[in-house]
Amino acid sequence: MRIDPNGFSSLGVVPEGKKVSDVKSSFVDTLKEVINTTNDRIKDSDKASLELASGKSGNIHESMIAMQKADLSVRLLVSVTNKLVQGYNELTRLR
């Protein structure tokens, strides 16, 4: 079974404007980038919610979108972390 890497760009892992084949980074670098992106989305969400609560921004739609992006990013990161831990535990059981 062959997996086509062209669909990975829609996951937000590959920076915009680059193709999957152009990016040559290690798994650790990719994981760091995803963690930083998740952190940025959380900060944007906090900023948007504070601006909405203080009355500086009246656009509730953009605030909700920022919060949902942050929520999905955190859920995905937690799922990946859980899978990594599960895989590590399985490898230690094989020894």
PyMOL Python script that loads the backbone (N, CA, C, O; Angstrom):
from pymol import cmd

cmd.read_pdbstr("""\
ATOM      1  N   MET A   1       0.844  -1.176   0.000  1.00  0.00           N
ATOM      2  CA  MET A   1       0.000   0.000   0.000  1.00  0.00           C
ATOM      3  C   MET A   1       0.884   1.232   0.000  1.00  0.00           C
ATOM      4  O   MET A   1       1.764   1.363   0.851  1.00  0.00           O
ATOM      5  N   ARG A   2       0.663   2.130  -0.938  1.00  0.00           N
ATOM      6  CA  ARG A   2       1.459   3.335  -1.052  1.00  0.00           C
ATOM      7  C   ARG A   2       0.645   4.516  -0.527  1.00  0.00           C
ATOM      8  O   ARG A   2      -0.535   4.661  -0.848  1.00  0.00           O
ATOM      9  N   ILE A   3       1.276   5.344   0.269  1.00  0.00           N
ATOM     10  CA  ILE A   3       0.622   6.536   0.798  1.00  0.00           C
ATOM     11  C   ILE A   3       1.134   7.733   0.025  1.00  0.00           C
ATOM     12  O   ILE A   3       2.343   7.942  -0.082  1.00  0.00           O
ATOM     13  N   ASP A   4       0.223   8.512  -0.507  1.00  0.00           N
ATOM     14  CA  ASP A   4       0.587   9.687  -1.286  1.00  0.00           C
ATOM     15  C   ASP A   4       0.819  10.862  -0.337  1.00  0.00           C
ATOM     16  O   ASP A   4      -0.112  11.278   0.352  1.00  0.00           O
ATOM     17  N   PRO A   5       2.043  11.409  -0.282  1.00  0.00           N
ATOM     18  CA  PRO A   5       2.333  12.496   0.653  1.00  0.00           C
ATOM     19  C   PRO A   5       1.760  13.831   0.230  1.00  0.00           C
ATOM     20  O   PRO A   5       1.861  14.793   0.992  1.00  0.00           O
ATOM     21  N   ASN A   6       1.162  13.941  -0.946  1.00  0.00           N
ATOM     22  CA  ASN A   6       0.631  15.225  -1.389  1.00  0.00           C
ATOM     23  C   ASN A   6      -0.539  15.692  -0.535  1.00  0.00           C
ATOM     24  O   ASN A   6      -0.802  16.893  -0.468  1.00  0.00           O
ATOM     25  N   GLY A   7      -1.239  14.787   0.111  1.00  0.00           N
ATOM     26  CA  GLY A   7      -2.360  15.164   0.954  1.00  0.00           C
ATOM     27  C   GLY A   7      -1.947  15.703   2.304  1.00  0.00           C
ATOM     28  O   GLY A   7      -2.774  16.251   3.033  1.00  0.00           O
ATOM     29  N   PHE A   8      -0.667  15.553   2.652  1.00  0.00           N
ATOM     30  CA  PHE A   8      -0.204  16.012   3.957  1.00  0.00           C
ATOM     31  C   PHE A   8      -0.190  17.530   4.077  1.00  0.00           C
ATOM     32  O   PHE A   8      -0.249  18.056   5.189  1.00  0.00           O
ATOM     33  N   SER A   9      -0.113  18.232   2.975  1.00  0.00           N
ATOM     34  CA  SER A   9      -0.076  19.688   3.047  1.00  0.00           C
ATOM     35  C   SER A   9      -1.366  20.247   3.631  1.00  0.00           C
ATOM     36  O   SER A   9      -1.360  21.334   4.210  1.00  0.00           O
ATOM     37  N   SER A  10      -2.466  19.527   3.489  1.00  0.00           N
ATOM     38  CA  SER A  10      -3.732  20.006   4.038  1.00  0.00           C
ATOM     39  C   SER A  10      -3.796  19.857   5.555  1.00  0.00           C
ATOM     40  O   SER A  10      -4.702  20.401   6.187  1.00  0.00           O
ATOM     41  N   LEU A  11      -2.862  19.140   6.143  1.00  0.00           N
ATOM     42  CA  LEU A  11      -2.836  18.978   7.596  1.00  0.00           C
ATOM     43  C   LEU A  11      -2.199  20.157   8.301  1.00  0.00           C
ATOM     44  O   LEU A  11      -2.273  20.248   9.526  1.00  0.00           O
ATOM     45  N   GLY A  12      -1.579  21.054   7.570  1.00  0.00           N
ATOM     46  CA  GLY A  12      -0.962  22.220   8.182  1.00  0.00           C
ATOM     47  C   GLY A  12       0.454  21.966   8.657  1.00  0.00           C
ATOM     48  O   GLY A  12       1.020  22.802   9.361  1.00  0.00           O
ATOM     49  N   VAL A  13       1.046  20.835   8.291  1.00  0.00           N
ATOM     50  CA  VAL A  13       2.397  20.516   8.727  1.00  0.00           C
ATOM     51  C   VAL A  13       3.417  21.165   7.805  1.00  0.00           C
ATOM     52  O   VAL A  13       4.476  21.600   8.257  1.00  0.00           O
ATOM     53  N   VAL A  14       3.107  21.233   6.522  1.00  0.00           N
ATOM     54  CA  VAL A  14       4.018  21.814   5.548  1.00  0.00           C
ATOM     55  C   VAL A  14       3.726  23.305   5.450  1.00  0.00           C
ATOM     56  O   VAL A  14       2.572  23.696   5.276  1.00  0.00           O
ATOM     57  N   PRO A  15       4.761  24.150   5.561  1.00  0.00           N
ATOM     58  CA  PRO A  15       4.534  25.591   5.441  1.00  0.00           C
ATOM     59  C   PRO A  15       3.933  25.941   4.090  1.00  0.00           C
ATOM     60  O   PRO A  15       4.217  25.289   3.085  1.00  0.00           O
ATOM     61  N   GLU A  16       3.103  26.973   4.074  1.00  0.00           N
ATOM     62  CA  GLU A  16       2.441  27.366   2.841  1.00  0.00           C
ATOM     63  C   GLU A  16       3.469  27.805   1.817  1.00  0.00           C
ATOM     64  O   GLU A  16       4.469  28.437   2.160  1.00  0.00           O
ATOM     65  N   GLY A  17       3.224  27.470   0.564  1.00  0.00           N
ATOM     66  CA  GLY A  17       4.120  27.843  -0.505  1.00  0.00           C
ATOM     67  C   GLY A  17       5.200  26.814  -0.779  1.00  0.00           C
ATOM     68  O   GLY A  17       5.982  26.979  -1.715  1.00  0.00           O
ATOM     69  N   LYS A  18       5.260  25.761   0.010  1.00  0.00           N
ATOM     70  CA  LYS A  18       6.252  24.711  -0.190  1.00  0.00           C
ATOM     71  C   LYS A  18       5.535  23.409  -0.489  1.00  0.00           C
ATOM     72  O   LYS A  18       4.420  23.173  -0.023  1.00  0.00           O
ATOM     73  N   LYS A  19       6.188  22.575  -1.269  1.00  0.00           N
ATOM     74  CA  LYS A  19       5.648  21.254  -1.552  1.00  0.00           C
ATOM     75  C   LYS A  19       6.207  20.273  -0.536  1.00  0.00           C
ATOM     76  O   LYS A  19       7.229  20.533   0.099  1.00  0.00           O
ATOM     77  N   VAL A  20       5.528  19.147  -0.389  1.00  0.00           N
ATOM     78  CA  VAL A  20       5.976  18.126   0.554  1.00  0.00           C
ATOM     79  C   VAL A  20       7.364  17.636   0.184  1.00  0.00           C
ATOM     80  O   VAL A  20       8.183  17.378   1.066  1.00  0.00           O
ATOM     81  N   SER A  21       7.644  17.502  -1.108  1.00  0.00           N
ATOM     82  CA  SER A  21       8.942  16.998  -1.539  1.00  0.00           C
ATOM     83  C   SER A  21      10.064  18.006  -1.287  1.00  0.00           C
ATOM     84  O   SER A  21      11.229  17.616  -1.208  1.00  0.00           O
ATOM     85  N   ASP A  22       9.730  19.308  -1.159  1.00  0.00           N
ATOM     86  CA  ASP A  22      10.743  20.334  -0.915  1.00  0.00           C
ATOM     87  C   ASP A  22      11.173  20.382   0.544  1.00  0.00           C
ATOM     88  O   ASP A  22      12.267  20.856   0.852  1.00  0.00           O
ATOM     89  N   VAL A  23      10.340  19.905   1.426  1.00  0.00           N
ATOM     90  CA  VAL A  23      10.617  19.989   2.859  1.00  0.00           C
ATOM     91  C   VAL A  23      11.380  18.747   3.286  1.00  0.00           C
ATOM     92  O   VAL A  23      10.895  17.625   3.144  1.00  0.00           O
ATOM     93  N   LYS A  24      12.584  18.963   3.813  1.00  0.00           N
ATOM     94  CA  LYS A  24      13.391  17.851   4.307  1.00  0.00           C
ATOM     95  C   LYS A  24      13.747  18.158   5.755  1.00  0.00           C
ATOM     96  O   LYS A  24      14.736  18.833   6.041  1.00  0.00           O
ATOM     97  N   SER A  25      12.930  17.652   6.648  1.00  0.00           N
ATOM     98  CA  SER A  25      13.186  17.877   8.058  1.00  0.00           C
ATOM     99  C   SER A  25      12.955  16.574   8.812  1.00  0.00           C
ATOM    100  O   SER A  25      12.301  15.654   8.322  1.00  0.00           O
ATOM    101  N   SER A  26      13.494  16.527   9.982  1.00  0.00           N
ATOM    102  CA  SER A  26      13.344  15.329  10.784  1.00  0.00           C
ATOM    103  C   SER A  26      11.982  15.337  11.480  1.00  0.00           C
ATOM    104  O   SER A  26      11.270  16.342  11.481  1.00  0.00           O
ATOM    105  N   PHE A  27      11.650  14.221  12.053  1.00  0.00           N
ATOM    106  CA  PHE A  27      10.387  14.104  12.777  1.00  0.00           C
ATOM    107  C   PHE A  27      10.362  15.062  13.964  1.00  0.00           C
ATOM    108  O   PHE A  27       9.330  15.662  14.266  1.00  0.00           O
ATOM    109  N   VAL A  28      11.496  15.200  14.628  1.00  0.00           N
ATOM    110  CA  VAL A  28      11.568  16.086  15.791  1.00  0.00           C
ATOM    111  C   VAL A  28      11.338  17.535  15.374  1.00  0.00           C
ATOM    112  O   VAL A  28      10.642  18.275  16.069  1.00  0.00           O
ATOM    113  N   ASP A  29      11.913  17.946  14.248  1.00  0.00           N
ATOM    114  CA  ASP A  29      11.695  19.310  13.762  1.00  0.00           C
ATOM    115  C   ASP A  29      10.229  19.542  13.411  1.00  0.00           C
ATOM    116  O   ASP A  29       9.673  20.600  13.706  1.00  0.00           O
ATOM    117  N   THR A  30       9.617  18.562  12.789  1.00  0.00           N
ATOM    118  CA  THR A  30       8.202  18.671  12.443  1.00  0.00           C
ATOM    119  C   THR A  30       7.344  18.748  13.695  1.00  0.00           C
ATOM    120  O   THR A  30       6.396  19.531  13.758  1.00  0.00           O
ATOM    121  N   LEU A  31       7.674  17.939  14.688  1.00  0.00           N
ATOM    122  CA  LEU A  31       6.919  17.956  15.934  1.00  0.00           C
ATOM    123  C   LEU A  31       7.072  19.300  16.645  1.00  0.00           C
ATOM    124  O   LEU A  31       6.098  19.829  17.181  1.00  0.00           O
ATOM    125  N   LYS A  32       8.280  19.855  16.655  1.00  0.00           N
ATOM    126  CA  LYS A  32       8.504  21.176  17.262  1.00  0.00           C
ATOM    127  C   LYS A  32       7.696  22.247  16.547  1.00  0.00           C
ATOM    128  O   LYS A  32       7.126  23.134  17.183  1.00  0.00           O
ATOM    129  N   GLU A  33       7.649  22.160  15.216  1.00  0.00           N
ATOM    130  CA  GLU A  33       6.899  23.137  14.441  1.00  0.00           C
ATOM    131  C   GLU A  33       5.399  23.052  14.745  1.00  0.00           C
ATOM    132  O   GLU A  33       4.724  24.074  14.863  1.00  0.00           O
ATOM    133  N   VAL A  34       4.892  21.832  14.869  1.00  0.00           N
ATOM    134  CA  VAL A  34       3.475  21.652  15.185  1.00  0.00           C
ATOM    135  C   VAL A  34       3.167  22.165  16.593  1.00  0.00           C
ATOM    136  O   VAL A  34       2.121  22.774  16.819  1.00  0.00           O
ATOM    137  N   ILE A  35       4.073  21.921  17.534  1.00  0.00           N
ATOM    138  CA  ILE A  35       3.876  22.429  18.902  1.00  0.00           C
ATOM    139  C   ILE A  35       3.867  23.949  18.903  1.00  0.00           C
ATOM    140  O   ILE A  35       3.028  24.561  19.563  1.00  0.00           O
ATOM    141  N   ASN A  36       4.794  24.568  18.169  1.00  0.00           N
ATOM    142  CA  ASN A  36       4.836  26.028  18.107  1.00  0.00           C
ATOM    143  C   ASN A  36       3.594  26.599  17.434  1.00  0.00           C
ATOM    144  O   ASN A  36       3.076  27.631  17.862  1.00  0.00           O
ATOM    145  N   THR A  37       3.110  25.934  16.382  1.00  0.00           N
ATOM    146  CA  THR A  37       1.894  26.381  15.710  1.00  0.00           C
ATOM    147  C   THR A  37       0.690  26.282  16.647  1.00  0.00           C
ATOM    148  O   THR A  37      -0.150  27.180  16.689  1.00  0.00           O
ATOM    149  N   THR A  38       0.617  25.197  17.384  1.00  0.00           N
ATOM    150  CA  THR A  38      -0.469  25.029  18.356  1.00  0.00           C
ATOM    151  C   THR A  38      -0.405  26.114  19.421  1.00  0.00           C
ATOM    152  O   THR A  38      -1.432  26.680  19.796  1.00  0.00           O
ATOM    153  N   ASN A  39       0.790  26.403  19.907  1.00  0.00           N
ATOM    154  CA  ASN A  39       0.963  27.448  20.914  1.00  0.00           C
ATOM    155  C   ASN A  39       0.539  28.814  20.360  1.00  0.00           C
ATOM    156  O   ASN A  39      -0.110  29.592  21.059  1.00  0.00           O
ATOM    157  N   ASP A  40       0.904  29.105  19.111  1.00  0.00           N
ATOM    158  CA  ASP A  40       0.504  30.371  18.494  1.00  0.00           C
ATOM    159  C   ASP A  40      -1.013  30.468  18.356  1.00  0.00           C
ATOM    160  O   ASP A  40      -1.597  31.530  18.571  1.00  0.00           O
ATOM    161  N   ARG A  41      -1.643  29.357  17.999  1.00  0.00           N
ATOM    162  CA  ARG A  41      -3.107  29.369  17.863  1.00  0.00           C
ATOM    163  C   ARG A  41      -3.784  29.575  19.217  1.00  0.00           C
ATOM    164  O   ARG A  41      -4.819  30.237  19.297  1.00  0.00           O
ATOM    165  N   ILE A  42      -3.214  29.022  20.264  1.00  0.00           N
ATOM    166  CA  ILE A  42      -3.769  29.222  21.602  1.00  0.00           C
ATOM    167  C   ILE A  42      -3.636  30.686  22.010  1.00  0.00           C
ATOM    168  O   ILE A  42      -4.562  31.266  22.578  1.00  0.00           O
ATOM    169  N   LYS A  43      -2.478  31.278  21.717  1.00  0.00           N
ATOM    170  CA  LYS A  43      -2.272  32.694  22.037  1.00  0.00           C
ATOM    171  C   LYS A  43      -3.239  33.576  21.261  1.00  0.00           C
ATOM    172  O   LYS A  43      -3.802  34.520  21.815  1.00  0.00           O
ATOM    173  N   ASP A  44      -3.437  33.269  19.964  1.00  0.00           N
ATOM    174  CA  ASP A  44      -4.386  34.030  19.152  1.00  0.00           C
ATOM    175  C   ASP A  44      -5.803  33.895  19.691  1.00  0.00           C
ATOM    176  O   ASP A  44      -6.567  34.860  19.700  1.00  0.00           O
ATOM    177  N   SER A  45      -6.145  32.702  20.135  1.00  0.00           N
ATOM    178  CA  SER A  45      -7.469  32.462  20.694  1.00  0.00           C
ATOM    179  C   SER A  45      -7.679  33.262  21.977  1.00  0.00           C
ATOM    180  O   SER A  45      -8.730  33.870  22.178  1.00  0.00           O
ATOM    181  N   ASP A  46      -6.667  33.255  22.839  1.00  0.00           N
ATOM    182  CA  ASP A  46      -6.762  34.031  24.079  1.00  0.00           C
ATOM    183  C   ASP A  46      -6.896  35.523  23.794  1.00  0.00           C
ATOM    184  O   ASP A  46      -7.691  36.221  24.424  1.00  0.00           O
ATOM    185  N   LYS A  47      -6.106  35.999  22.837  1.00  0.00           N
ATOM    186  CA  LYS A  47      -6.156  37.419  22.479  1.00  0.00           C
ATOM    187  C   LYS A  47      -7.526  37.785  21.921  1.00  0.00           C
ATOM    188  O   LYS A  47      -8.093  38.818  22.277  1.00  0.00           O
ATOM    189  N   ALA A  48      -8.059  36.930  21.038  1.00  0.00           N
ATOM    190  CA  ALA A  48      -9.369  37.212  20.435  1.00  0.00           C
ATOM    191  C   ALA A  48     -10.477  37.199  21.480  1.00  0.00           C
ATOM    192  O   ALA A  48     -11.382  38.033  21.442  1.00  0.00           O
ATOM    193  N   SER A  49     -10.407  36.253  22.414  1.00  0.00           N
ATOM    194  CA  SER A  49     -11.454  36.191  23.438  1.00  0.00           C
ATOM    195  C   SER A  49     -11.360  37.377  24.402  1.00  0.00           C
ATOM    196  O   SER A  49     -12.386  37.894  24.845  1.00  0.00           O
ATOM    197  N   LEU A  50     -10.144  37.809  24.729  1.00  0.00           N
ATOM    198  CA  LEU A  50      -9.996  38.981  25.598  1.00  0.00           C
ATOM    199  C   LEU A  50     -10.478  40.255  24.913  1.00  0.00           C
ATOM    200  O   LEU A  50     -11.112  41.101  25.543  1.00  0.00           O
ATOM    201  N   GLU A  51     -10.178  40.392  23.621  1.00  0.00           N
ATOM    202  CA  GLU A  51     -10.660  41.557  22.882  1.00  0.00           C
ATOM    203  C   GLU A  51     -12.176  41.558  22.775  1.00  0.00           C
ATOM    204  O   GLU A  51     -12.807  42.613  22.842  1.00  0.00           O
ATOM    205  N   LEU A  52     -12.759  40.383  22.609  1.00  0.00           N
ATOM    206  CA  LEU A  52     -14.216  40.289  22.536  1.00  0.00           C
ATOM    207  C   LEU A  52     -14.844  40.630  23.885  1.00  0.00           C
ATOM    208  O   LEU A  52     -15.848  41.340  23.947  1.00  0.00           O
ATOM    209  N   ALA A  53     -14.254  40.126  24.955  1.00  0.00           N
ATOM    210  CA  ALA A  53     -14.806  40.373  26.286  1.00  0.00           C
ATOM    211  C   ALA A  53     -14.657  41.843  26.700  1.00  0.00           C
ATOM    212  O   ALA A  53     -15.512  42.378  27.405  1.00  0.00           O
ATOM    213  N   SER A  54     -13.586  42.484  26.268  1.00  0.00           N
ATOM    214  CA  SER A  54     -13.370  43.878  26.662  1.00  0.00           C
ATOM    215  C   SER A  54     -14.112  44.857  25.760  1.00  0.00           C
ATOM    216  O   SER A  54     -14.183  46.046  26.070  1.00  0.00           O
ATOM    217  N   GLY A  55     -14.662  44.379  24.660  1.00  0.00           N
ATOM    218  CA  GLY A  55     -15.421  45.236  23.765  1.00  0.00           C
ATOM    219  C   GLY A  55     -14.597  45.863  22.665  1.00  0.00           C
ATOM    220  O   GLY A  55     -15.120  46.653  21.879  1.00  0.00           O
ATOM    221  N   LYS A  56     -13.321  45.531  22.589  1.00  0.00           N
ATOM    222  CA  LYS A  56     -12.473  46.083  21.533  1.00  0.00           C
ATOM    223  C   LYS A  56     -12.826  45.500  20.173  1.00  0.00           C
ATOM    224  O   LYS A  56     -12.654  46.154  19.145  1.00  0.00           O
ATOM    225  N   SER A  57     -13.316  44.278  20.173  1.00  0.00           N
ATOM    226  CA  SER A  57     -13.692  43.617  18.931  1.00  0.00           C
ATOM    227  C   SER A  57     -15.143  43.158  19.048  1.00  0.00           C
ATOM    228  O   SER A  57     -15.526  42.511  20.023  1.00  0.00           O
ATOM    229  N   GLY A  58     -15.921  43.495  18.064  1.00  0.00           N
ATOM    230  CA  GLY A  58     -17.314  43.083  18.079  1.00  0.00           C
ATOM    231  C   GLY A  58     -17.585  41.894  17.186  1.00  0.00           C
ATOM    232  O   GLY A  58     -18.736  41.495  17.008  1.00  0.00           O
ATOM    233  N   ASN A  59     -16.534  41.326  16.623  1.00  0.00           N
ATOM    234  CA  ASN A  59     -16.702  40.226  15.684  1.00  0.00           C
ATOM    235  C   ASN A  59     -16.595  38.897  16.427  1.00  0.00           C
ATOM    236  O   ASN A  59     -15.501  38.375  16.645  1.00  0.00           O
ATOM    237  N   ILE A  60     -17.735  38.370  16.803  1.00  0.00           N
ATOM    238  CA  ILE A  60     -17.755  37.110  17.551  1.00  0.00           C
ATOM    239  C   ILE A  60     -17.381  35.926  16.665  1.00  0.00           C
ATOM    240  O   ILE A  60     -16.877  34.919  17.163  1.00  0.00           O
ATOM    241  N   HIS A  61     -17.616  36.031  15.381  1.00  0.00           N
ATOM    242  CA  HIS A  61     -17.327  34.923  14.462  1.00  0.00           C
ATOM    243  C   HIS A  61     -15.838  34.622  14.392  1.00  0.00           C
ATOM    244  O   HIS A  61     -15.424  33.466  14.473  1.00  0.00           O
ATOM    245  N   GLU A  62     -15.031  35.678  14.240  1.00  0.00           N
ATOM    246  CA  GLU A  62     -13.589  35.464  14.173  1.00  0.00           C
ATOM    247  C   GLU A  62     -13.044  34.941  15.500  1.00  0.00           C
ATOM    248  O   GLU A  62     -12.113  34.136  15.520  1.00  0.00           O
ATOM    249  N   SER A  63     -13.620  35.394  16.588  1.00  0.00           N
ATOM    250  CA  SER A  63     -13.190  34.906  17.908  1.00  0.00           C
ATOM    251  C   SER A  63     -13.507  33.425  18.068  1.00  0.00           C
ATOM    252  O   SER A  63     -12.682  32.663  18.572  1.00  0.00           O
ATOM    253  N   MET A  64     -14.688  33.017  17.645  1.00  0.00           N
ATOM    254  CA  MET A  64     -15.075  31.611  17.745  1.00  0.00           C
ATOM    255  C   MET A  64     -14.232  30.736  16.821  1.00  0.00           C
ATOM    256  O   MET A  64     -13.867  29.617  17.182  1.00  0.00           O
ATOM    257  N   ILE A  65     -13.925  31.242  15.636  1.00  0.00           N
ATOM    258  CA  ILE A  65     -13.079  30.484  14.714  1.00  0.00           C
ATOM    259  C   ILE A  65     -11.689  30.300  15.307  1.00  0.00           C
ATOM    260  O   ILE A  65     -11.125  29.208  15.223  1.00  0.00           O
ATOM    261  N   ALA A  66     -11.130  31.338  15.898  1.00  0.00           N
ATOM    262  CA  ALA A  66      -9.806  31.239  16.525  1.00  0.00           C
ATOM    263  C   ALA A  66      -9.830  30.233  17.675  1.00  0.00           C
ATOM    264  O   ALA A  66      -8.884  29.465  17.850  1.00  0.00           O
ATOM    265  N   MET A  67     -10.909  30.236  18.457  1.00  0.00           N
ATOM    266  CA  MET A  67     -11.014  29.284  19.570  1.00  0.00           C
ATOM    267  C   MET A  67     -11.142  27.849  19.068  1.00  0.00           C
ATOM    268  O   MET A  67     -10.557  26.937  19.652  1.00  0.00           O
ATOM    269  N   GLN A  68     -11.895  27.641  17.998  1.00  0.00           N
ATOM    270  CA  GLN A  68     -12.057  26.300  17.440  1.00  0.00           C
ATOM    271  C   GLN A  68     -10.759  25.796  16.817  1.00  0.00           C
ATOM    272  O   GLN A  68     -10.435  24.614  16.929  1.00  0.00           O
ATOM    273  N   LYS A  69     -10.013  26.687  16.160  1.00  0.00           N
ATOM    274  CA  LYS A  69      -8.709  26.292  15.617  1.00  0.00           C
ATOM    275  C   LYS A  69      -7.773  25.848  16.729  1.00  0.00           C
ATOM    276  O   LYS A  69      -7.079  24.839  16.604  1.00  0.00           O
ATOM    277  N   ALA A  70      -7.759  26.604  17.814  1.00  0.00           N
ATOM    278  CA  ALA A  70      -6.902  26.253  18.947  1.00  0.00           C
ATOM    279  C   ALA A  70      -7.346  24.927  19.561  1.00  0.00           C
ATOM    280  O   ALA A  70      -6.511  24.092  19.910  1.00  0.00           O
ATOM    281  N   ASP A  71      -8.647  24.736  19.692  1.00  0.00           N
ATOM    282  CA  ASP A  71      -9.171  23.501  20.268  1.00  0.00           C
ATOM    283  C   ASP A  71      -8.793  22.289  19.427  1.00  0.00           C
ATOM    284  O   ASP A  71      -8.350  21.271  19.959  1.00  0.00           O
ATOM    285  N   LEU A  72      -8.970  22.399  18.117  1.00  0.00           N
ATOM    286  CA  LEU A  72      -8.628  21.284  17.236  1.00  0.00           C
ATOM    287  C   LEU A  72      -7.125  21.003  17.235  1.00  0.00           C
ATOM    288  O   LEU A  72      -6.707  19.846  17.197  1.00  0.00           O
ATOM    289  N   SER A  73      -6.324  22.051  17.276  1.00  0.00           N
ATOM    290  CA  SER A  73      -4.872  21.857  17.304  1.00  0.00           C
ATOM    291  C   SER A  73      -4.432  21.149  18.572  1.00  0.00           C
ATOM    292  O   SER A  73      -3.574  20.267  18.531  1.00  0.00           O
ATOM    293  N   VAL A  74      -5.019  21.532  19.699  1.00  0.00           N
ATOM    294  CA  VAL A  74      -4.664  20.902  20.972  1.00  0.00           C
ATOM    295  C   VAL A  74      -5.121  19.447  20.981  1.00  0.00           C
ATOM    296  O   VAL A  74      -4.384  18.570  21.432  1.00  0.00           O
ATOM    297  N   ARG A  75      -6.319  19.185  20.493  1.00  0.00           N
ATOM    298  CA  ARG A  75      -6.808  17.797  20.443  1.00  0.00           C
ATOM    299  C   ARG A  75      -5.929  16.920  19.566  1.00  0.00           C
ATOM    300  O   ARG A  75      -5.623  15.783  19.925  1.00  0.00           O
ATOM    301  N   LEU A  76      -5.523  17.450  18.415  1.00  0.00           N
ATOM    302  CA  LEU A  76      -4.653  16.695  17.519  1.00  0.00           C
ATOM    303  C   LEU A  76      -3.300  16.439  18.166  1.00  0.00           C
ATOM    304  O   LEU A  76      -2.764  15.334  18.068  1.00  0.00           O
ATOM    305  N   LEU A  77      -2.747  17.443  18.821  1.00  0.00           N
ATOM    306  CA  LEU A  77      -1.449  17.287  19.479  1.00  0.00           C
ATOM    307  C   LEU A  77      -1.518  16.276  20.616  1.00  0.00           C
ATOM    308  O   LEU A  77      -0.593  15.484  20.797  1.00  0.00           O
ATOM    309  N   VAL A  78      -2.597  16.295  21.378  1.00  0.00           N
ATOM    310  CA  VAL A  78      -2.770  15.322  22.458  1.00  0.00           C
ATOM    311  C   VAL A  78      -2.912  13.913  21.892  1.00  0.00           C
ATOM    312  O   VAL A  78      -2.353  12.963  22.439  1.00  0.00           O
ATOM    313  N   SER A  79      -3.651  13.778  20.806  1.00  0.00           N
ATOM    314  CA  SER A  79      -3.808  12.455  20.184  1.00  0.00           C
ATOM    315  C   SER A  79      -2.478  11.915  19.673  1.00  0.00           C
ATOM    316  O   SER A  79      -2.166  10.739  19.861  1.00  0.00           O
ATOM    317  N   VAL A  80      -1.696  12.774  19.027  1.00  0.00           N
ATOM    318  CA  VAL A  80      -0.393  12.351  18.527  1.00  0.00           C
ATOM    319  C   VAL A  80       0.521  11.970  19.690  1.00  0.00           C
ATOM    320  O   VAL A  80       1.231  10.967  19.622  1.00  0.00           O
ATOM    321  N   THR A  81       0.502  12.759  20.742  1.00  0.00           N
ATOM    322  CA  THR A  81       1.323  12.453  21.917  1.00  0.00           C
ATOM    323  C   THR A  81       0.920  11.122  22.529  1.00  0.00           C
ATOM    324  O   THR A  81       1.780  10.320  22.893  1.00  0.00           O
ATOM    325  N   ASN A  82      -0.377  10.882  22.645  1.00  0.00           N
ATOM    326  CA  ASN A  82      -0.845   9.608  23.199  1.00  0.00           C
ATOM    327  C   ASN A  82      -0.418   8.431  22.332  1.00  0.00           C
ATOM    328  O   ASN A  82      -0.032   7.383  22.849  1.00  0.00           O
ATOM    329  N   LYS A  83      -0.486   8.601  21.015  1.00  0.00           N
ATOM    330  CA  LYS A  83      -0.054   7.526  20.114  1.00  0.00           C
ATOM    331  C   LYS A  83       1.445   7.282  20.227  1.00  0.00           C
ATOM    332  O   LYS A  83       1.890   6.135  20.177  1.00  0.00           O
ATOM    333  N   LEU A  84       2.225   8.342  20.380  1.00  0.00           N
ATOM    334  CA  LEU A  84       3.671   8.180  20.553  1.00  0.00           C
ATOM    335  C   LEU A  84       3.996   7.419  21.837  1.00  0.00           C
ATOM    336  O   LEU A  84       4.848   6.531  21.842  1.00  0.00           O
ATOM    337  N   VAL A  85       3.320   7.768  22.907  1.00  0.00           N
ATOM    338  CA  VAL A  85       3.535   7.075  24.180  1.00  0.00           C
ATOM    339  C   VAL A  85       3.095   5.622  24.076  1.00  0.00           C
ATOM    340  O   VAL A  85       3.772   4.728  24.584  1.00  0.00           O
ATOM    341  N   GLN A  86       1.972   5.386  23.426  1.00  0.00           N
ATOM    342  CA  GLN A  86       1.483   4.025  23.231  1.00  0.00           C
ATOM    343  C   GLN A  86       2.478   3.211  22.403  1.00  0.00           C
ATOM    344  O   GLN A  86       2.740   2.051  22.721  1.00  0.00           O
ATOM    345  N   GLY A  87       3.028   3.799  21.354  1.00  0.00           N
ATOM    346  CA  GLY A  87       4.018   3.114  20.539  1.00  0.00           C
ATOM    347  C   GLY A  87       5.290   2.822  21.312  1.00  0.00           C
ATOM    348  O   GLY A  87       5.874   1.747  21.169  1.00  0.00           O
ATOM    349  N   TYR A  88       5.724   3.774  22.132  1.00  0.00           N
ATOM    350  CA  TYR A  88       6.914   3.557  22.957  1.00  0.00           C
ATOM    351  C   TYR A  88       6.680   2.410  23.943  1.00  0.00           C
ATOM    352  O   TYR A  88       7.547   1.557  24.132  1.00  0.00           O
ATOM    353  N   ASN A  89       5.514   2.400  24.561  1.00  0.00           N
ATOM    354  CA  ASN A  89       5.198   1.323  25.512  1.00  0.00           C
ATOM    355  C   ASN A  89       5.171  -0.042  24.827  1.00  0.00           C
ATOM    356  O   ASN A  89       5.624  -1.031  25.402  1.00  0.00           O
ATOM    357  N   GLU A  90       4.647  -0.102  23.609  1.00  0.00           N
ATOM    358  CA  GLU A  90       4.641  -1.356  22.882  1.00  0.00           C
ATOM    359  C   GLU A  90       6.064  -1.807  22.528  1.00  0.00           C
ATOM    360  O   GLU A  90       6.379  -2.996  22.586  1.00  0.00           O
ATOM    361  N   LEU A  91       6.912  -0.852  22.164  1.00  0.00           N
ATOM    362  CA  LEU A  91       8.304  -1.203  21.854  1.00  0.00           C
ATOM    363  C   LEU A  91       9.048  -1.726  23.090  1.00  0.00           C
ATOM    364  O   LEU A  91       9.854  -2.651  22.989  1.00  0.00           O
ATOM    365  N   THR A  92       8.770  -1.129  24.254  1.00  0.00           N
ATOM    366  CA  THR A  92       9.450  -1.608  25.471  1.00  0.00           C
ATOM    367  C   THR A  92       8.934  -2.983  25.880  1.00  0.00           C
ATOM    368  O   THR A  92       9.667  -3.748  26.506  1.00  0.00           O
ATOM    369  N   ARG A  93       7.701  -3.310  25.545  1.00  0.00           N
ATOM    370  CA  ARG A  93       7.170  -4.637  25.846  1.00  0.00           C
ATOM    371  C   ARG A  93       7.793  -5.713  24.967  1.00  0.00           C
ATOM    372  O   ARG A  93       7.882  -6.873  25.370  1.00  0.00           O
ATOM    373  N   LEU A  94       8.226  -5.330  23.765  1.00  0.00           N
ATOM    374  CA  LEU A  94       8.831  -6.291  22.843  1.00  0.00           C
ATOM    375  C   LEU A  94      10.202  -6.759  23.313  1.00  0.00           C
ATOM    376  O   LEU A  94      10.648  -7.840  22.928  1.00  0.00           O
ATOM    377  N   ARG A  95      10.855  -5.987  24.112  1.00  0.00           N
ATOM    378  CA  ARG A  95      12.199  -6.341  24.579  1.00  0.00           C
ATOM    379  C   ARG A  95      12.084  -7.505  25.456  1.00  0.00           C
ATOM    380  O   ARG A  95      13.090  -7.990  25.975  1.00  0.00           O
TER     381      ARG A  95
END
""", "prot")
cmd.dss("prot")
cmd.show_as("cartoon", "prot")
cmd.util.cbc("prot")
cmd.orient("prot")
